[in-house]
Amino acid sequence: MTAVAIIAGCVLLLVLAFLLPRLSRHPERGAHKTLGAGSRTAGKAPGPLGRLFSKPFRSSSRALGRSGSAGRRARGKMPF
């Protein structure tokens, strides 16, 4: 269920970044904030479990960032 939400967020952010590049920054920051809070909370687990539990949040945040930047980059390459 979480993976589906992350994929949907990536697609939504990609489309939003392509159509409205400047306005896509705010939702991207909100997603980073939410996933960052989850990563910080999961990272408080003792020992190596903290790194293991926070990794999905970090990789999801990175995927959302790449999705947004790819949409803005594609928009910049358009001829009009």
C-alpha positions in Angstrom: 0.0 0.0 0.0 2.8 2.4 0.8 4.6 1.6 -2.4 1.5 2.5 -4.4 1.2 5.8 -2.6 4.9 6.6 -3.3 4.5 5.7 -7.0 1.3 7.8 -7.2 3.1 10.7 -5.6 6.0 10.4 -8.0 3.7 10.4 -11.0 1.7 13.3 -9.6 4.8 15.3 -8.9 6.2 14.6 -12.4 3.1 15.8 -14.1 2.8 18.8 -11.8 6.5 19.7 -12.3 6.1 19.5 -16.1 2.9 21.6 -16.2 3.7 24.1 -13.4 7.4 24.0 -12.6 7.5 26.8 -10.0 4.3 25.6 -8.3 5.6 22.1 -8.0 8.2 23.0 -5.4 5.8 23.4 -2.5 4.2 19.9 -2.8 7.7 18.5 -3.2 8.9 20.2 0.0 5.8 18.9 1.8 6.5 15.4 0.7 10.2 15.7 1.8 9.1 17.0 5.1 6.7 14.2 5.7 9.1 11.5 4.6 11.9 13.2 6.6 9.8 13.0 9.8 9.2 9.3 9.2 12.9 8.7 8.6 13.9 10.5 11.7 11.4 8.6 13.8 12.4 5.3 12.3 16.1 6.2 12.8 15.6 6.3 16.5 15.4 2.5 16.7 18.5 1.0 18.5 21.6 0.0 16.6 21.6 -1.0 12.9 17.8 -1.3 13.0 17.5 2.4 12.9 19.3 2.6 9.6 17.4 -0.3 8.3 14.0 1.2 9.2 14.8 4.7 7.9 16.1 3.5 4.5 12.7 3.2 2.8 11.8 6.8 3.8 15.1 8.1 2.5 14.8 6.2 -0.8 11.2 7.3 -1.3 12.2 10.9 -0.6 15.0 10.7 -3.2 12.6 9.2 -5.7 10.1 12.0 -5.3 12.9 14.6 -5.7 14.2 12.9 -8.9 10.6 12.8 -10.2 10.1 16.5 -9.7 13.4 17.5 -11.1 12.9 15.2 -14.2 9.6 17.0 -14.9 11.2 20.4 -14.6 14.1 19.3 -16.7 11.8 18.0 -19.4 9.8 21.2 -19.4 13.0 23.2 -19.9 13.9 21.2 -23.0 10.6 21.9 -24.7 10.9 24.2 -27.7 8.1 26.6 -26.7 
